[in-house]
């Protein structure tokens, strides 16, 4: 075997090995195709599995297969996993984000409603509850399950290419679920510090609070103006 042939063979083996390594926890990716994103998911997923025995898979689809409901897709997907597995799935065209587990007991380790909440913070949930809640129980539910880590980012308006928004939102959600599972299992994740991925959520919160304060300012200003006119 010539040196060139050996070199080509070694390169193919390396590429194949890397493909295998970087395809375990980012289980399907039809959207992002970014090496850094893939590596971050794999590193975090590998550490979580090593310390808890729970596999956290991320599935990112362009859209569900033709004539396949999300329930059917979930059922077929779960057949591929024999170990304790949690799946975080995003389908772009179907506008669907969901979390599944192949064992009901796994839901005890994370708060699915909180992760998938459209509210970025308890403050936002409080003001939404003032507008839409019908009972005290509704208010409590909104407050307890706020601080969503995915939908607030997905709902953020971004011009041009959306993949940056998708990667930030889905990593943020993946990190959130991983940290909750680790906390429930009383373990620390060395790669669980995701401050850089918390910045987008902080931006969403800042925008919300800014709009809220501006609306409050307009309300107070208009009220004083109206009172001034009445006094005249």
Secondary structure, 3 states (H helix, E strand, C coil): CCHHHHHHHHHHHHHHHHHHHCCCCEEEECCCCCHHHHHHHHHHHHHHHHHHCCEEEEEEECCCCCCCCHHHHHHHHHCCCCCCEEEEEEECCCCEEEEEECCHHHHHHCCHHHHCCCCCCHHHHHHHHHHHCCCHHHHHHHHHCCCCCCHHHHCCCCCCCCHHHHHHHHHHHHHHHHHHHHHHCCCCCCCCCCHHHHHHHHHHHHHHHHHHHHHHHHHHHHHHHHHHHHHC
